[in-house]
Amino acid sequence: MKNRFIVLFAFTILSACNNKIKSGITQQPTLNDYTIGEKWVWKYKGVTTEGEIRSEGTDTRKVVKFGEVLGMTIGKDTIPISEITKPEVSETPKYDWPLKVGKKWKYENNWTSQDGTTGSLSQNAEVLSYQEETVEAGAFMAYTIKYIGKTTNSRGYNADETEVWLYAPAVKNFIKLTQSQGDFHYVEELIEYSK
């Protein structure tokens, strides 16, 4: 469940990406980059090295009218797009905008899960490439962003972690996430995108 929480948090931040690319540089999006009815569907699966499936299913996000503003559905919640596109103010952000190949930074995050467990994550991030990548939803130009670090929590958990995100500016989102954390391996892949 903790891994799913981290992925959902990261998704929220990552969905703040935008499709404006200038000279191989991608800027963070604005509210105007989203349209009502825009929809993303991912399939995900998390498996231990022993083969135990800890999470599996699909995750859907959709842009909807939310009162007088645009919102994005996330599970049973709807978050205003203005919150998703708000710049992250941090010396150790999840995404250090603008994105460009070769960029490196440090990402740190402290969190609390629904059951009260606290934890921290510290990773070194690097944008490795920008090239065409193919997933079930199709072929997209995408940045490969690799994070390497460590996750710990208040229950004594301590594991090395590697994440690889494929972020496609054309869909303003990630198209694939591969995560290895201790004995747990997680993959999430975009299977549908529509406007």
N, C-alpha and C positions, 0 to 999 in steps of 0.2 A: 504494500500500500504506500509505503514511504517513497518508493521509486516512482509510482504513478503520480504522487503529489509533486515531486521534483519535475517530472515531465510536464505536468499541467502548468506549473509555475513558469517553467522555461518557455512553454508554448505561448503563454500570455505575453511574455516579453518579446519572444521572437516574432510574434505576429505583428509587432510594431515595425517591421521592416517595410520598405517601400520599393516600388518598381522603377524609381528614377535612377538610371545609370548614366553617368557622365564620365567618359575617359576611364572606364573600368572601376569606377567608384560608385557605390550605392549609398544613397542618403536614407535617413529614417523617413517613414511615410508621414503624410498629413491626413487629416480627416477626408479630404477630397479624393483620396486614392481608393476609397471603398464605395461600393454601390449596394443598394438594397437587393437582396436575393443572392448575393455572392455566397458561395458555399464550398466548404472543404470537408472531405471525409478521409480519415486515416484508419488503417487497420494496425493493431498493435499486439505484441506477444512478448511476455517476459518469462524466461525459463532458467532454472538453476542448472549448474553443471551436472547434477544427477538426473536431469530431465523433468523435474517437477515444474509444471506450468503454474506460475503465480499470478499472471494477469493475461487476459486475452479478450479481444473484442474490437469494436470500432468506436471512433470518436468523431463527432460531427460538430462543425462550427458554421454559423450562418449569420449574415448581416441582415438585421431587421430594423424596422422603425421602432424606436424605444421612446415613447412619449413624443417629444418634439425633436429628438435627436436620433442619430444612428447608433445602434447597439450591436454587439456580437453575442450570440447565444453560446454559452459554455455550460454544458450539462443543463441543470435547471435554472441557472443564473443567466442574466443578460448584463453585460458590461458595456457602458458607453464607449464608443470608438475613440472619443476624445481622451479617455483614460488609457486606452491601449497604445495610442500614438504619442502620449506624453513622454518627453525625453526623460531617461533615467538619470537621476543626479547621484553619481557615485564615483569614487576614485577607482573602484574595482567592479565595473559593470558587466552584466552578462554579454552585452554587445557594445563594442566600442565603435560608434558611428563616426564617420562613414566607413563602410566595409570596403576593403581593397586587399588584393593578394599581397601576402607578405606581412600584413599588420599583425602585431603581437600585443597582448595585454594580460593582466592578472584579473581573474574573476573570483570574488569571494561572496558567500551568501550564508546567513544564519537563518534558520527556519524553525517553526514549531508545527508538528503535525496535529491532526484532529484529536488524537489520543493524548496530547500533551508532551509527547517526546520532542526534545529539542535537538538540533543538530547543526553542523556547519560543513561547508563545502569550500575548498580552496583549489583553484585550477589555473593552469597556464593555458592561454588560448592563442591560436594562430590561424589566420586565413591561409589555407594551403594552395587553393586553386580556384579558378572560375572557368568552368567548361560545361559542355552539355552532359547531363545526367538523365538516365531513364529509370522511371519508377512505373508502377502499375497505372497511374493516372496519365502517363505520357512522358515525352522528352522535354526537358527544360534546361536553360542555361542556369547554372547554380554555383554558389560558393561552397567550398568544402571548408568547414570550420572545425578544428580539432581542439578539444579540451582534455588536458591530462592533469590529474591531481588526486585529492584524497577527500573522503567523506567520513565523518564521525558523528555519533549521536550519544545522547545521555544514557542509553541502555548498554553502552560499552562497544557498540559497533564501530569498526575502524577498517576501512577498505580503500585500496587504490581504485581509481576510477578513470576510465577513458570514454569520452563521448565524441562522436563525429556527427555533425549536423550538415545536411545539404539544404541550403537556403536558396530558393528560386525567386528572384525579384519579380518575375512576371505574375506570380501568384501571391506575392507579399507574405510568404510563409515558408516554413521548412517543408521539404518534400520527403525527407527521410532522416531518421535519427537512429543511430546505433550506439548502444550504451553497454559497457562492461563494468560491473561494480562487484568486486570480490567474486563470489560464485554465481552471480546473477548476470544474465545477458538479456537485453531488451532491444527490440526493433520496432519502430513505428514508421509506416510508409503511406504516403498519399495515394489513395486509390480513386479519388474523384475530385475534380475541381470544376466549378461552373460559375458563370456570372449571370 
